[in-house]
Amino acid sequence: MALPPILPVDSHTHTRLCRHASGLPLDYARAALAAGCAGIVCTDHVPFPDDPSPAIRMTADDFPRYLDLVADAQAAPDLPPGFVRLGLEADFHSLLLPDWLPAILDRAPFDLVLGSIHTGPHWDMRPDDPRVTPALVLETFRAYFRKMVRLAQSGLFDACAHFDLPKRTGLSIPLADLREIALPALDAVAAAGMAVEINTSGCFHPAGEPYPSLPILQWMRERSIPILFGSDAHRPSDVAQRFPEAFALARAAGYTTYTVFTRRRPAAVPF
């Protein structure tokens, strides 16, 4: 009997150490193996000193435990060698990260560092709110992508997470405006040699589609920006969610390979 096709490496997962998820690295790794993934990357949120948002990241005290738990998963006898990779997701903070993140990364052989932007008014904006005018939505997208340019130019990250996150609650802007706003960020990502993930968690948000959208993926392909796949799983059962749809989206944009990072070095893997 033919084996089922192998899904790509899931490069974006969280554990209970980040305090808004459940499960441990070994739970996610076993779920990835059962789902048919080629591997998994553990990417809990990097701790911050004097954390302004202590409910969404692991603490500095938990960081050594995170490293130990990922190492335990990497050594598990029921998992293939090299199946589990060590990563982090780091919220871009232009004043804090340039000093803090390198010190964190020196403590272990990390494979992947995701850069993300979670701050902004888009979290609280709803399309059916009369106060959310088209002009306000447009400026929200502009501010977000301006920050994405700075994220890329920082040189701190290997890949961008959930690239067009402002659409999370169902917000949208005209395609012409999106192109004008997003292209400078994509140019900065390409210049930095970064990848962008196809994050399938957007399928379960009011956005109703992965991050990023097909037009953005097509603009990425024009710039030869590599892709990786991430579920942004917050439970082991979320691993590889909607990956077949993400595969189809990538193909529609013209991609034939995705990228896997090992010791922060990218390698292309054919579909």
N, C-alpha and C positions, 0 to 999 in steps of 0.2 A: 504494500500500500504506500502511495506517495506521501511524503511528509508535507505538512502545511508550510506555506511560505514563511520565511523568517521576517518578522517586523524589524524596523530599524532600532538602534540603540535609543532608549528613552533618556534624554539628556537633561531632564528637569523634574526633580522629585523632592519632596519634603518629608520630614519625620516629626515625631512628637516633640523633639527638642526645640523646634521653632515655636512651640506653644500655641499654634493654631492648626495643627495637623495631628494625625495619629499614626502609630506604627513606628517600627525601627528599620534601619537600613536592610537588615537581613529579611524582614517581611517584604519589603519592596523588591528586593533582588529575587526572591522566590516567586513573587507575583509576576515579575518580568519574564522569568524563565518559563513559567506556566503559560504566559500569554504568547510566547513565541518570539520574544525580543532577542536581538543579537547582543544585548547588554544593557546596562543601566548606569546612570551617573547620579550619585547622591549630591544634592545641591541645596542644603539648608542655608537659611539666611545668615550672612556673616554677622557676628556680634559687633556692636558698637560700644565704645567707652561712653559712660554716662548716657545711656541709651534714651533718646526722647520717645521711643515707641517700644517699650519693653514687652508688649504683648504679642509682637509679631516676629521676633527674632530670638535665636538662642542667646543665652547670656555668655559673657566671657568665661565664667566658671564652667559652663557646660561644654565649651569648645573642646577641651581635651577628651571628654567623654564621646563627643561626636567623632573625633578621629579614631578612637578605640573601637567604636561600634561599626564604623565603615571598614576598619581593618578586620574585624571579626567576620563581616560579611564577605570580604575579599578572600578570607581563608576558609570559608565554609566548604566542607568536602562534597556537598551535594550541588555545588555550582561550578561551572567551567572556569578554568584559570583565565584571569583577565576579564571576567564577566562584569565585575563591579568596579567602577571608577570613582575617584574622589573629586568632588567639586564643591563650589560655593555659588550662591546667588548674592550679589552685593548691590544694595540700593546705591545709586549714584549720589554722592554727597561731595560737592566740589571742594569744600574746605577740609573735610575730615579724611576722606579715603586716600588721598595721595600719600599720607604718612602712615595711616593705620593699616590699610590693606596689604602693602608689601610685608609688613611685620607679621601679619597673620599668615601670609602665603609662605613665609620662610619656615614655618613650623611643620610642614608636611609636603610630600610630593604631589601637589594638586594636578589634576588632569584638565579641569575646565573651570573657568570663572565666568559666570553669567553677569552681565550688567543690566540693571533694570531701573525703572523710574516708577515709583508708586505714589509719590506726592502729587497733588494737584486737585483742582475743584471738580474734575470729571467724576470722582468717586461719589459725589453727592448730587450730581445733575441728572435729571430725568427728562426724556424728550417730551413728556406730556405736561411738564411744569411750565405754566405761562411765563414764568420769569426767565426760563432758559431760551433766550432768543437766538436766532441764527448767528447774529454778530457775536454773542457771548460764546457760543459753541466754537465758532471759527477761531476766536482769540485763544480759547482753551487748547485747541489743537496746535495753534502756532506756538504757544508757550511750551507745550510738551515737546514738540519736535526741535525747538531751539535748544532745549536741555539735552535732547538726544544727540545733537551735534557735539555738545560739550562732553557728553559721555564718551562718544567715539574718539574725540580728540585727546582724551585723558591718557590713552594708552594703557589703561588698567585692566581691560577686559578682553576675553576671547570671542564672545558672542553677545548679541542683544537678545534679551528676553521680551516676550509679548510686545512686539515693536509698536503696534498701533493701539495701545491700551485705552486711550480716551474713548474709544467706541464701546467700552465694556457695558455701559448701561443702556446701550441702544442709540447713542449719539451718532450723528453722521454729518458730513459736509459734502458739498458737490465735488465730483471727481476732479474737476479742473483745479479747485482749491487744494484738494488733497495732494495732487501732483506738485503744485507749486510749493507746498509746505513740506512734503516728505522728501523731495529730491535732494535738498541740501543735506539732510540727515543721512540719506543713503550714500551720497557722495562722500561724506565724512566716514561712514562705515567702510566703504570700499577703500578709501585712502589708508585707513588704519589696518586693513587686512583682516577685518573681523567677519564673523559669520552672523547670521540671523536665524533664530529658531522659528519653526512653525509650531506654535503653541496651541494645542487643541482644547485647552480649557475654555476658550471663547465660545465653543459650541454649546456650552452649558450656561453661559451668561446671556443676558438680553442681546448682546451683539449677535449671537446666533451663528457665528462662523469662527474659524481659527484666527489667531493673530500671526501674521498679517493677512490682509485680504489679497485676493488674486491680483488686482492691479498692482499692488505694492510688490508682490512676488515677481511679476513680470518686469517691473522696473529694476528689481534686484538682479534678475537674470541678465538684463542688458548690461549690468555693471559687474557681472561675474562674481557676485557676492555669494559665498557658500551658504548652504542651509544645514540645519540639524533639526531633529524632531524632539519635542518635549511635551509631556502630558501635563506638567505642573501638578502632578499628583499630590494630594494631601491625605490620601488613604491608599493602602496597598491595592485596593480594588480599582483605583483610578489609573493605574499604570497602563500605558499604551492606549488609553481611551481615544477612539476615533482616528487611530493611526491610518487605517486604510483610506479614509476620506482625505487625510492630510497628504498621503502619497499621491492620490489622484489630483489634488490641487497643485502639488509640486510638478507633476507631469504636465498639467495644463499650462503651467508657466514656462515650461521648456526645460525643467531640470531632469537630469538622468543620474545624478549622484547626490549623496548627502555626505556630511562631514562628521568624523569622530575625532575627538581630541584625546591624546595620550600625553601626559606630562606637558600639557598646553601646546602641543604640536598637532596641527590638523592633518588628517588623512582622508582622502576621498574614497567613498564606498559606492560602487554601482548599485542602482536599484535592482 
